Amino acid sequence: MEQRQHRKLVVAGSDGTLGAFLKERLGAEGLPLRCAAGEEGLAADGLADAEVVVNATGPRVRPGLSWADYHREHVGCAARLARSMSAGGHLVHLSSTAVYGARGTWLDVASAEAPLRFPNPAYACAKLAAEGILQRTCGERGVRLSVLRLSTVYGTGIDSVLETMLRFARRGVAMRLVPGNLPQHWLRSDVLAAVVSKVAGGEAVPLAIVADPYVLSSEELHAALRRAAPRSVSAPVPVTAIGKAIGLLPRHLEPPGALAALAVLGLGNELEVAPLFDRLGLDPRAFGREGLDALFSS
């Protein structure tokens, strides 16, 4: 696919982990952006002449954030970006596969959203609401919109749940997720960078799932942990039970951060990514399973 030449490429949310990573990998300008109460309608400076804006704003799942916090940051920042861009610009919005919830099944872009079934429903609902306001606002303003629903991102420099598991293993405890055949479908940071670069330089992609072109099992993850920390002791962690326990909580309550993070390892979702790789001309063989061992050996 022929690439467009960027007149100005900006990564919004460059003060966050994911935004900082993409800013460096894409050679883009950075825009730190937060959305305090009452700022949802304000424009963001410096975007009127941007041809492409990558939206990496909004907090990840973490303790202490309420439904209002997630909504204000994710929806508010998205709205500010769309209202700040000129007609003809291209907004590449980084959403999340959290909008599908924990389904334990095969999912593609046509699958129904179920954000309340995600371990942290406030985060998932905010992500889905941000997509909605962007579709409306970008349509009204003539801004081209790409929505990329990302799986859980990991990689060097990305503080993910996998990094947490690796730290525990190097301290002597290798988590062995039960059941061992549970699928783990994540997104390596270099895969994300390759996809975002292609999308930013080409035609808009209305909606796509972004994940690794392979699926691991929980047992394969445990084996990688043991290779990284051979002296560690295996500790079984029943992740599906954690997910069920969280599902019993009243919806106005949020689980502790560590519990919610572990529950993400029990989603059991497998994601359809081949159509996006085909559309972008990316060879799945360039992103093999050895990436997990490379992370754990760093």
N, C-alpha and C positions, 0 to 999 in steps of 0.2 A: 504493500500500500504506500502510495506517495505521501511523504511527510510534508506538512506545512512548515514554513519557517516562522519561528516565534519572534514577534516584534518585542514583546515583553512577557516573560513568564514569571509569575509570582506564586509562592507557596504561602497561603494564609495559615496561621497557626505554627509558624516556624519556631516559636519558643517552646513547643511541645516536643516530645521524643520523636514521634513519627514525622512531624513537620520538619524538624531539624534534619532528620535523616534524608528526607526527600529534597529539601533545599540543597543539600550538599551534592547528592547524587545527580540531580537534574541541572545543577549549575544555575539555579533560579534566584531571583530576589526573594527576600523573606519579609513577611508581614506578621509580627506578633499581634494577636487579636483575642480579646476577651469581650464578653457582653454582660455588663453589669445591669442591674434592674433599671428599666427605663430607657435603655439604649437600643432596644430592638429596632426602632425606626430610623436610627442614625446611619448615615453613610460612613463607609470606611475610606480613609484617605488613600490616594495614590493608585487607585484602580481604574480610573476612567480611561487610561491609555494602555491598559493591560489586554493583550490578546488572549492569554490563557491564565486562569487562576485555578490553582489546585487547593481545594478546601480540606485542610487537615485540622480544623479547629474543634474545640470541644473536649471535655475530659473523658478519659477512659473510666472503666468501672473501678471505683475506689471507695473506701469507707468515708462516711460523713457527708455524703452528698444526697440531697433529697430529690424527689420528682421535679420540684420547681427548679433546682439547680441544673439538672441535666437538660430540662426543656429550655431554660433561658439561654444556656451556653450553646447547645447544638442548634436549636431552632433560631435563636436570636442572631447568632453569628452567620448562619446560612442566609438569613433574610438580609442582613446588612451587606453581605458580599454581592448578592444578586442585585440589590438596589444601587450598588456602587459602580457596576460595570456598564460599559457602553454597548449598544446594540451591535450584534455581530461577534461579540466576544465569546469565549468558550470557558464555561465553568465546569471543572472536573471535581465532582463531589465524592468524597470518600465516606461512604455509608458503611453498613455492617450487616453480615449475615445473621447477626443477633435478631434481626426483624423476623426471622423464620422460627425462632424459639428452639427449644430442645425437642427434636422430633424423632431422632433415631431412625432416619430413613434417607432415601435419595431425594435431593432437592435440586430444582433448576429455577430459572428466573420466573417461570410461570407458576411456581408453587405458592400457595396462599401464605400470607404473612400471619404469624402468631406470636407477636412480641411479648404477650403476657406469659408465654411458656418459657421465656428465657430466664435464667437464674436471677438476673437483675432486670426486672421488667421496666423499671424507670428509664434505664439506659436504652433499651431496645425500643420503647415507645417514643423516646425523644429522637432517635435515629430515623424512625419511620415518619414522624411528624416533620422533620427537617426535609426529607425527600418531597413530601407533599407541598410544603411552602415554596420549595425551589421550582418544582414543576409549574406551579401557578405563576410565581413572580418572574421566572426566566421567560415563560411564554408571553407574558404581558410586555416585557421589556425587549424582546427579540434577542435574548442571550442564549446561545447554544448550551445545552446541558448534557453532561455525561454523569450517570450515577453508577458508581462502582461499589458493590456490596462486598466488603473485605471479610475474609475469615480471620481468625486470631493470628496476628502478625508476630513473628519471632525472627531473631537474627542478631548478629553482633551489634551491640549498641542499643538494642531494643529490650527494655525490661519487661519480659513476658512471663507468663506462668511457667514456661519451660525453663527460663533462667532461674526462677525460684526453685524448681525441682532439682536443677543442676547444683545450686548452692547447697541444698539439703544433702544431696548425694556426696558432695565433696566434704561435707561435715560428718559423713558416716551413715546416712539414711537414704537409701534409694527407694522412692515410692514405686510400688508395683500396683498399677491401677487394675482393679477388678470390676468386670470380667476382662480377661486378657485379649479377647477378640473384638473388643469395642473399637470401632473405627475412629481415628484421629485425623481430621482433615484441616490442616493449618495453612498458613501463608508465609513463606520465607521472604525476608525483606528484599532480597535481590530480585525475586519474582515480581514483587509489588513495584519496584523501581522500573523494571523493564516494561510492565504493563502501563503504568502511569505515563512513562515517556512516550510510548506508542500512541496512547489515547490523546495525550496533550498535543501531539504533532499531527493528528489525523482528524477524521470526521468524528462528530459526536457519537457516543455510544449511549443510547437512551437508558439501558439498564443491563448490568452484567454482574455475574458473580466472579470474584477473584480469589483463587486459592491455588495451592500447589497442584501440579499435574499428577499427583500420586496420593494415595491414602496409606497411612501407617496404621498399625494396630497398637493397642495399649501395651501389648507384650513386646512389640518391636521398640517402643519407646523405652521400656524398662531395660531391654538389652543394651540400648545405646547409653543409658545412664550407667549401667554396670561397666561398660567398656571405658567410660570416662572416669569412673571412680570404682575400680575393681575391689577395693577393700571395704566398700560400703555394705551395709546389711539391708536386705530387702524388707520393706514394710508394706503389707497389703493395705490399699486404700479403696474402699467400695464406692466409687464415684457416682454410680447410679443411685445408690441409697442417699447420698448427699443431695443429689438433685431432687429426689422425691421429698426429702425432708424440707428443702427450701420451698417446694411447691405447696406445702401445707401451711406456710406462713401467711398471715393476712396480707393482702396486696399493698396496704399502706406501710408495711414494714419492709425493711431491707435487711438481707442477711449480712453478717460480718464480712468484711472484704476478703479475708483469706478463704472463708467458706465458699463465697460466690466464685472466687477464682478457681478453686478446685472443681466446683460444679461444672465449669466450662469444659473440663476434661471429660465430662460424662454426657455431652450433647449427643454423640452417636450419629451425627449428620454426615452424609457424603454429598459432595457438591459437584454439579455439572460445570466443568470449566472448559471442555474442549471447544465449544463454539467461539468463545472469546479468543483462545489461542489461535484458532483457525482464522478468525476475522483480522487479527493483528499481525498474522504472519510470524508468530513465535513458535519455535520448535520446542515441544515439551521435553525432548531428550536433553536439551541444554540445561535443564533444572532437575537434576537427579536426586535420589534419596541421600546421597552422600553429604548433602548440605547439613543434615542434622548432626552427623558425626563431626563435620567441620566446626559447627557451633560449639559442640560439647568438648572439642579438643582445644578450643581457643583459650 
